[in-house]
């Protein structure tokens, strides 16, 4: 385990936080992702289960990134993706 440098500690003067690599969902959400979730939450109601503007936007961006016309399927974690 590695201690975070002082600039990355949760509170000034707090003991160093430790990095743990037990799982990809072990740590809390990164600030940028949390800000995006909060913004999405404030944008109003959306249909559920993939028929929403957020899903459509990210699917279009993935198609653009990979330069292919494809269907995009989201899964909870790496194990589900591998299945």
MOPAC internal coordinates of N, CA, C and O (Angstrom, degrees):
PM7 1SCF
backbone

  N    0.0000 0     0.00 0     0.00 0    0    0    0
  C    1.4410 1     0.00 0     0.00 0    1    0    0
  C    1.5230 1   109.13 1     0.00 0    2    1    0
  O    1.2310 1   121.24 1   -34.71 1    3    2    1
  N    1.3219 1   115.24 1   145.29 1    3    2    1
  C    1.4509 1   121.47 1  -178.19 1    5    3    2
  C    1.5209 1   109.79 1  -121.07 1    6    5    3
  O    1.2310 1   120.28 1   -44.90 1    7    6    5
  N    1.3165 1   117.06 1   135.10 1    7    6    5
  C    1.4686 1   120.66 1   177.98 1    9    7    6
  C    1.5170 1   109.28 1   -79.07 1   10    9    7
  O    1.2310 1   120.75 1   -37.78 1   11   10    9
  N    1.3305 1   116.18 1   142.22 1   11   10    9
  C    1.4595 1   120.97 1   174.77 1   13   11   10
  C    1.5286 1   109.22 1   -69.07 1   14   13   11
  O    1.2310 1   119.62 1   -33.21 1   15   14   13
  N    1.3453 1   118.34 1   146.79 1   15   14   13
  C    1.4617 1   120.19 1   174.32 1   17   15   14
  C    1.5290 1   109.96 1   -66.55 1   18   17   15
  O    1.2310 1   119.67 1   -19.22 1   19   18   17
  N    1.3409 1   118.23 1   160.78 1   19   18   17
  C    1.4752 1   121.25 1  -177.07 1   21   19   18
  C    1.5229 1   113.52 1   -52.07 1   22   21   19
  O    1.2310 1   119.54 1   145.60 1   23   22   21
  N    1.3295 1   118.47 1   -34.40 1   23   22   21
  C    1.4668 1   120.77 1  -177.81 1   25   23   22
  C    1.5190 1   112.71 1   -67.74 1   26   25   23
  O    1.2310 1   119.73 1   162.92 1   27   26   25
  N    1.3329 1   118.11 1   -17.08 1   27   26   25
  C    1.4632 1   121.38 1  -177.89 1   29   27   26
  C    1.5252 1   112.64 1  -110.05 1   30   29   27
  O    1.2310 1   119.76 1  -168.72 1   31   30   29
  N    1.2949 1   118.07 1    11.28 1   31   30   29
  C    1.4643 1   120.88 1   178.69 1   33   31   30
  C    1.5179 1   109.49 1   -75.87 1   34   33   31
  O    1.2310 1   120.77 1   -27.01 1   35   34   33
  N    1.3104 1   116.14 1   152.99 1   35   34   33
  C    1.4561 1   121.32 1  -176.99 1   37   35   34
  C    1.5182 1   112.22 1   -65.78 1   38   37   35
  O    1.2310 1   119.88 1   137.13 1   39   38   37
  N    1.3077 1   117.84 1   -42.87 1   39   38   37
  C    1.4630 1   122.60 1  -179.22 1   41   39   38
  C    1.5204 1   108.79 1  -130.83 1   42   41   39
  O    1.2310 1   120.15 1   -40.14 1   43   42   41
  N    1.3442 1   117.32 1   139.86 1   43   42   41
  C    1.4706 1   119.08 1   176.97 1   45   43   42
  C    1.5160 1   110.69 1   -56.54 1   46   45   43
  O    1.2310 1   120.47 1   -47.02 1   47   46   45
  N    1.3114 1   116.70 1   132.98 1   47   46   45
  C    1.4549 1   121.46 1   178.87 1   49   47   46
  C    1.5166 1   114.06 1    81.72 1   50   49   47
  O    1.2310 1   119.93 1   173.65 1   51   50   49
  N    1.3368 1   117.74 1    -6.35 1   51   50   49
  C    1.4649 1   120.57 1   179.80 1   53   51   50
  C    1.5221 1   109.49 1   -72.84 1   54   53   51
  O    1.2310 1   120.37 1   -24.73 1   55   54   53
  N    1.3262 1   116.89 1   155.27 1   55   54   53
  C    1.4638 1   117.99 1   176.23 1   57   55   54
  C    1.5282 1   109.47 1   -62.45 1   58   57   55
  O    1.2310 1   119.89 1   -25.84 1   59   58   57
  N    1.3049 1   117.81 1   154.16 1   59   58   57
  C    1.4603 1   119.88 1  -176.91 1   61   59   58
  C    1.5283 1   111.67 1   -62.78 1   62   61   59
  O    1.2310 1   121.45 1   -43.76 1   63   62   61
  N    1.3249 1   114.84 1   136.24 1   63   62   61
  C    1.4591 1   119.83 1   173.89 1   65   63   62
  C    1.5214 1   107.89 1   -73.63 1   66   65   63
  O    1.2310 1   120.22 1   -30.43 1   67   66   65
  N    1.2944 1   117.19 1   149.57 1   67   66   65
  C    1.4577 1   121.09 1  -179.04 1   69   67   66
  C    1.5296 1   109.52 1  -103.03 1   70   69   67
  O    1.2310 1   120.61 1   -37.25 1   71   70   69
  N    1.3093 1   116.44 1   142.75 1   71   70   69
  C    1.4533 1   121.26 1   174.26 1   73   71   70
  C    1.5217 1   107.99 1   -88.47 1   74   73   71
  O    1.2310 1   120.92 1   -46.94 1   75   74   73
  N    1.3205 1   115.85 1   133.06 1   75   74   73
  C    1.4586 1   121.90 1   176.66 1   77   75   74
  C    1.5135 1   107.83 1  -123.62 1   78   77   75
  O    1.2310 1   120.13 1   -41.44 1   79   78   77
  N    1.2903 1   117.35 1   138.56 1   79   78   77
  C    1.4549 1   121.40 1  -176.93 1   81   79   78
  C    1.5340 1   110.75 1  -115.73 1   82   81   79
  O    1.2310 1   120.04 1  -141.86 1   83   82   81
  N    1.3246 1   117.53 1    38.14 1   83   82   81
  C    1.4498 1   121.73 1  -177.20 1   85   83   82
  C    1.5260 1   112.34 1   -72.77 1   86   85   83
  O    1.2310 1   119.86 1   147.89 1   87   86   85
  N    1.3364 1   117.88 1   -32.11 1   87   86   85
  C    1.4528 1   121.14 1  -175.40 1   89   87   86
  C    1.5211 1   109.04 1  -163.71 1   90   89   87
  O    1.2310 1   120.71 1   -22.28 1   91   90   89
  N    1.3355 1   116.24 1   157.72 1   91   90   89
  C    1.4619 1   119.36 1   178.05 1   93   91   90
  C    1.5192 1   112.37 1   -71.83 1   94   93   91
  O    1.2310 1   119.38 1   166.48 1   95   94   93
  N    1.3272 1   118.78 1   -13.52 1   95   94   93
  C    1.4592 1   120.61 1   178.25 1   97   95   94
  C    1.5323 1   110.89 1  -112.53 1   98   97   95
  O    1.2310 1   120.22 1  -153.91 1   99   98   97
  N    1.3167 1   117.18 1    26.09 1   99   98   97
  C    1.4603 1   122.80 1  -178.00 1  101   99   98
  C    1.5196 1   111.94 1   -79.61 1  102  101   99
  O    1.2310 1   120.26 1   144.26 1  103  102  101
  N    1.3283 1   117.10 1   -35.74 1  103  102  101
  C    1.4583 1   121.91 1  -175.16 1  105  103  102
  C    1.5256 1   110.95 1   -93.45 1  106  105  103
  O    1.2310 1   121.20 1   -12.50 1  107  106  105
  N    1.3145 1   115.31 1   167.50 1  107  106  105
  C    1.4574 1   121.20 1   175.64 1  109  107  106
  C    1.5192 1   111.73 1   -72.71 1  110  109  107
  O    1.2310 1   120.82 1    -5.55 1  111  110  109
  N    1.3042 1   116.04 1   174.45 1  111  110  109
  C    1.4580 1   122.31 1  -178.16 1  113  111  110
  C    1.5331 1   110.12 1   -73.09 1  114  113  111
  O    1.2310 1   120.12 1   -35.01 1  115  114  113
  N    1.3236 1   117.37 1   144.99 1  115  114  113
  C    1.4670 1   119.97 1   178.29 1  117  115  114
  C    1.5341 1   108.35 1   -74.04 1  118  117  115
  O    1.2310 1   120.00 1   -27.68 1  119  118  117
  N    1.3196 1   117.61 1   152.32 1  119  118  117
  C    1.4652 1   121.41 1  -175.60 1  121  119  118
  C    1.5345 1   113.59 1   -56.72 1  122  121  119
  O    1.2310 1   120.07 1   141.49 1  123  122  121
  N    1.3302 1   117.47 1   -38.51 1  123  122  121
  C    1.4643 1   120.06 1  -178.84 1  125  123  122
  C    1.5262 1   111.51 1   -65.83 1  126  125  123
  O    1.2310 1   120.49 1   138.66 1  127  126  125
  N    1.3211 1   116.66 1   -41.34 1  127  126  125
  C    1.4646 1   120.16 1   178.54 1  129  127  126
  C    1.5247 1   110.81 1   -67.06 1  130  129  127
  O    1.2310 1   120.38 1   139.62 1  131  130  129
  N    1.3296 1   116.88 1   -40.38 1  131  130  129
  C    1.4616 1   120.51 1   178.10 1  133  131  130
  C    1.5252 1   110.96 1   -62.51 1  134  133  131
  O    1.2310 1   120.37 1   137.47 1  135  134  133
  N    1.3255 1   116.89 1   -42.53 1  135  134  133
  C    1.4667 1   120.33 1   178.61 1  137  135  134
  C    1.5248 1   110.65 1   -62.45 1  138  137  135
  O    1.2310 1   120.04 1   140.19 1  139  138  137
  N    1.3218 1   117.53 1   -39.81 1  139  138  137
  C    1.4672 1   121.05 1   178.45 1  141  139  138
  C    1.5300 1   110.87 1   -66.00 1  142  141  139
  O    1.2310 1   119.89 1   140.69 1  143  142  141
  N    1.3235 1   117.82 1   -39.31 1  143  142  141
  C    1.4692 1   120.72 1   177.77 1  145  143  142
  C    1.5226 1   111.16 1   -65.57 1  146  145  143
  O    1.2310 1   120.40 1   139.12 1  147  146  145
  N    1.3172 1   116.84 1   -40.88 1  147  146  145
  C    1.4597 1   120.47 1   178.52 1  149  147  146
  C    1.5239 1   110.31 1   -64.05 1  150  149  147
  O    1.2310 1   120.21 1   136.68 1  151  150  149
  N    1.3239 1   117.20 1   -43.32 1  151  150  149
  C    1.4724 1   120.80 1   177.76 1  153  151  150
  C    1.5202 1   110.62 1   -61.30 1  154  153  151
  O    1.2310 1   120.28 1   136.71 1  155  154  153
  N    1.3236 1   117.07 1   -43.29 1  155  154  153
  C    1.4688 1   120.56 1   179.22 1  157  155  154
  C    1.5271 1   110.80 1   -64.03 1  158  157  155
  O    1.2310 1   120.54 1   141.33 1  159  158  157
  N    1.3191 1   116.57 1   -38.67 1  159  158  157
  C    1.4553 1   121.21 1  -179.71 1  161  159  158
  C    1.5287 1   111.84 1   -64.35 1  162  161  159
  O    1.2310 1   120.38 1   149.76 1  163  162  161
  N    1.3102 1   116.88 1   -30.24 1  163  162  161
  C    1.4641 1   121.66 1  -177.63 1  165  163  162
  C    1.5289 1   112.74 1   -88.10 1  166  165  163
  O    1.2310 1   119.78 1   177.45 1  167  166  165
  N    1.3203 1   118.02 1    -2.55 1  167  166  165
  C    1.4652 1   120.42 1  -172.97 1  169  167  166
  C    1.5251 1   113.72 1   -86.04 1  170  169  167
  O    1.2310 1   119.95 1   176.52 1  171  170  169
  N    1.3076 1   117.70 1    -3.48 1  171  170  169
  C    1.4634 1   119.66 1   179.02 1  173  171  170
  C    1.5209 1   112.07 1   109.46 1  174  173  171
  O    1.2310 1   121.28 1     7.81 1  175  174  173
  N    1.3173 1   115.16 1  -172.19 1  175  174  173
  C    1.4606 1   121.07 1  -176.98 1  177  175  174
  C    1.5243 1   111.07 1   -81.53 1  178  177  175
  O    1.2310 1   121.03 1   -31.82 1  179  178  177
  N    1.3183 1   115.63 1   148.18 1  179  178  177
  C    1.4619 1   123.26 1   178.25 1  181  179  178
  C    1.5267 1   107.96 1  -139.78 1  182  181  179
  O    1.2310 1   120.51 1   -30.93 1  183  182  181
  N    1.3319 1   116.63 1   149.07 1  183  182  181
  C    1.4670 1   118.57 1   173.14 1  185  183  182
  C    1.5292 1   110.13 1   -62.52 1  186  185  183
  O    1.2310 1   120.61 1   -23.49 1  187  186  185
  N    1.2994 1   116.44 1   156.51 1  187  186  185
  C    1.4641 1   121.14 1  -177.58 1  189  187  186
  C    1.5243 1   112.10 1   -97.57 1  190  189  187
  O    1.2310 1   121.56 1    -7.78 1  191  190  189
  N    1.3139 1   114.62 1   172.22 1  191  190  189
  C    1.4657 1   124.27 1   170.05 1  193  191  190
  C    1.5238 1   114.03 1    62.24 1  194  193  191
  O    1.2310 1   120.54 1  -137.19 1  195  194  193
  N    1.3454 1   116.58 1    42.81 1  195  194  193
  C    1.4493 1   120.46 1   171.61 1  197  195  194
  C    1.5064 1   116.12 1    90.61 1  198  197  195
  O    1.2310 1   119.43 1   178.31 1  199  198  197
  N    1.3136 1   118.70 1    -1.69 1  199  198  197
  C    1.4589 1   121.03 1  -179.78 1  201  199  198
  C    1.5285 1   110.32 1  -102.80 1  202  201  199
  O    1.2310 1   120.55 1  -141.66 1  203  202  201
  N    1.3238 1   116.56 1    38.34 1  203  202  201
  C    1.4613 1   121.93 1  -175.84 1  205  203  202
  C    1.5263 1   110.36 1  -119.39 1  206  205  203
  O    1.2310 1   120.88 1   -15.85 1  207  206  205
  N    1.3197 1   115.92 1   164.15 1  207  206  205
  C    1.4614 1   119.98 1  -177.50 1  209  207  206
  C    1.5288 1   111.97 1   -67.31 1  210  209  207
  O    1.2310 1   119.62 1   148.59 1  211  210  209
  N    1.3385 1   118.34 1   -31.41 1  211  210  209
  C    1.4691 1   120.74 1  -179.75 1  213  211  210
  C    1.5280 1   110.97 1   -65.79 1  214  213  211
  O    1.2310 1   120.52 1   135.21 1  215  214  213
  N    1.3167 1   116.62 1   -44.79 1  215  214  213
  C    1.4645 1   120.55 1   178.74 1  217  215  214
  C    1.5158 1   110.17 1   -64.70 1  218  217  215
  O    1.2310 1   120.34 1   137.05 1  219  218  217
  N    1.3315 1   116.96 1   -42.95 1  219  218  217
  C    1.4592 1   119.98 1   179.03 1  221  219  218
  C    1.5257 1   111.04 1   -61.01 1  222  221  219
  O    1.2310 1   120.00 1   138.38 1  223  222  221
  N    1.3271 1   117.61 1   -41.62 1  223  222  221
  C    1.4659 1   121.31 1   179.65 1  225  223  222
  C    1.5237 1   111.79 1   -62.58 1  226  225  223
  O    1.2310 1   120.59 1   133.08 1  227  226  225
  N    1.3334 1   116.49 1   -46.92 1  227  226  225
  C    1.4659 1   118.50 1  -177.39 1  229  227  226
  C    1.5272 1   110.92 1   -69.69 1  230  229  227
  O    1.2310 1   119.67 1   145.13 1  231  230  229
  N    1.3212 1   118.23 1   -34.87 1  231  230  229
  C    1.4657 1   120.39 1   176.91 1  233  231  230
  C    1.5268 1   110.41 1   -63.59 1  234  233  231
  O    1.2310 1   120.45 1   136.84 1  235  234  233
  N    1.3217 1   116.74 1   -43.16 1  235  234  233
  C    1.4651 1   120.32 1   177.50 1  237  235  234
  C    1.5215 1   111.23 1   -62.67 1  238  237  235
  O    1.2310 1   120.30 1   139.84 1  239  238  237
  N    1.3188 1   117.04 1   -40.16 1  239  238  237
  C    1.4714 1   119.94 1   179.47 1  241  239  238
  C    1.5121 1   111.24 1   -67.09 1  242  241  239
  O    1.2310 1   119.94 1   142.65 1  243  242  241
  N    1.3396 1   117.71 1   -37.35 1  243  242  241
  C    1.4692 1   120.42 1   177.14 1  245  243  242
  C    1.5281 1   111.02 1   -66.17 1  246  245  243
  O    1.2310 1   120.29 1   138.81 1  247  246  245
  N    1.3382 1   117.04 1   -41.19 1  247  246  245
  C    1.4619 1   120.13 1   177.45 1  249  247  246
  C    1.5259 1   110.48 1   -61.21 1  250  249  247
  O    1.2310 1   121.09 1   139.19 1  251  250  249
  N    1.3288 1   115.53 1   -40.81 1  251  250  249
  C    1.4657 1   120.70 1   178.39 1  253  251  250
  C    1.5288 1   111.00 1   -65.55 1  254  253  251
  O    1.2310 1   120.86 1   134.81 1  255  254  253
  N    1.3257 1   115.96 1   -45.19 1  255  254  253
  C    1.4547 1   121.04 1  -178.87 1  257  255  254
  C    1.5302 1   111.11 1   -60.07 1  258  257  255
  O    1.2310 1   120.56 1   134.23 1  259  258  257
  N    1.3302 1   116.53 1   -45.77 1  259  258  257
  C    1.4671 1   120.99 1  -177.47 1  261  259  258
  C    1.5250 1   112.87 1   -91.23 1  262  261  259
  O    1.2310 1   120.56 1  -179.00 1  263  262  261
  N    1.3238 1   116.54 1     1.00 1  263  262  261
  C    1.4624 1   123.43 1   176.52 1  265  263  262
  C    1.5304 1   111.84 1    50.17 1  266  265  263
  O    1.2310 1   121.63 1  -128.12 1  267  266  265
  N    1.3319 1   114.48 1    51.88 1  267  266  265
  C    1.4652 1   119.53 1   178.12 1  269  267  266
  C    1.5247 1   109.93 1  -151.67 1  270  269  267
  O    1.2310 1   120.89 1   -31.27 1  271  270  269
  N    1.3119 1   115.91 1   148.73 1  271  270  269
  C    1.4609 1   121.82 1   174.67 1  273  271  270
  C    1.5217 1   107.03 1   -89.12 1  274  273  271
  O    1.2310 1   120.26 1   -68.82 1  275  274  273
  N    1.3066 1   117.10 1   111.18 1  275  274  273
  C    1.4678 1   120.31 1  -174.93 1  277  275  274
  C    1.5199 1   110.42 1  -148.38 1  278  277  275
  O    1.2310 1   121.25 1   -12.79 1  279  278  277
  N    1.3087 1   115.21 1   167.21 1  279  278  277
  C    1.4553 1   121.81 1   170.40 1  281  279  278
  C    1.5224 1   107.64 1   -88.60 1  282  281  279
  O    1.2310 1   120.55 1   -35.06 1  283  282  281
  N    1.3138 1   116.55 1   144.94 1  283  282  281
  C    1.4675 1   121.59 1   179.52 1  285  283  282
  C    1.5165 1   108.01 1  -117.00 1  286  285  283
  O    1.2310 1   120.76 1   -48.89 1  287  286  285
  N    1.3289 1   116.15 1   131.11 1  287  286  285
  C    1.4590 1   121.90 1   179.11 1  289  287  286
  C    1.5169 1   108.52 1  -124.53 1  290  289  287
  O    1.2310 1   120.43 1   -55.07 1  291  290  289
  N    1.3254 1   116.79 1   124.93 1  291  290  289
  C    1.4527 1   121.91 1  -179.65 1  293  291  290
  C    1.5201 1   110.06 1   -95.71 1  294  293  291
  O    1.2310 1   120.90 1   -39.63 1  295  294  293
  N    1.3205 1   115.89 1   140.37 1  295  294  293
  C    1.4605 1   122.06 1   177.60 1  297  295  294
  C    1.5190 1   108.83 1  -129.23 1  298  297  295
  O    1.2310 1   120.76 1   -14.78 1  299  298  297
  N    1.2984 1   116.16 1   165.22 1  299  298  297
  C    1.4625 1   122.04 1  -173.63 1  301  299  298
  C    1.5189 1   113.08 1   -70.10 1  302  301  299
  O    1.2310 1   119.89 1   138.94 1  303  302  301
  N    1.3288 1   117.81 1   -41.06 1  303  302  301
  C    1.4596 1   119.64 1  -174.44 1  305  303  302
  C    1.5245 1   111.11 1  -154.74 1  306  305  303
  O    1.2310 1   120.77 1     0.75 1  307  306  305
  N    1.3101 1   116.14 1  -179.25 1  307  306  305
  C    1.4584 1   121.49 1  -178.82 1  309  307  306
  C    1.5099 1   113.55 1   -62.43 1  310  309  307
  O    1.2310 1   120.12 1   142.81 1  311  310  309
  N    1.3230 1   117.37 1   -37.19 1  311  310  309
  C    1.4596 1   120.50 1   179.62 1  313  311  310
  C    1.5320 1   110.02 1   -63.73 1  314  313  311
  O    1.2310 1   120.44 1   137.42 1  315  314  313
  N    1.3243 1   116.77 1   -42.58 1  315  314  313
  C    1.4684 1   119.82 1   178.33 1  317  315  314
  C    1.5181 1   110.22 1   -65.65 1  318  317  315
  O    1.2310 1   119.92 1   141.78 1  319  318  317
  N    1.3240 1   117.75 1   -38.22 1  319  318  317
  C    1.4693 1   120.49 1   178.48 1  321  319  318
  C    1.5183 1   110.73 1   -63.79 1  322  321  319
  O    1.2310 1   120.40 1   140.23 1  323  322  321
  N    1.3149 1   116.84 1   -39.77 1  323  322  321
  C    1.4626 1   120.73 1  -179.74 1  325  323  322
  C    1.5272 1   112.16 1   -69.23 1  326  325  323
  O    1.2310 1   120.68 1   154.63 1  327  326  325
  N    1.3131 1   116.30 1   -25.37 1  327  326  325
  C    1.4690 1   119.69 1  -179.99 1  329  327  326
  C    1.5064 1   110.37 1   -72.99 1  330  329  327
  O    1.2310 1   120.10 1   180.00 1  331  330  329

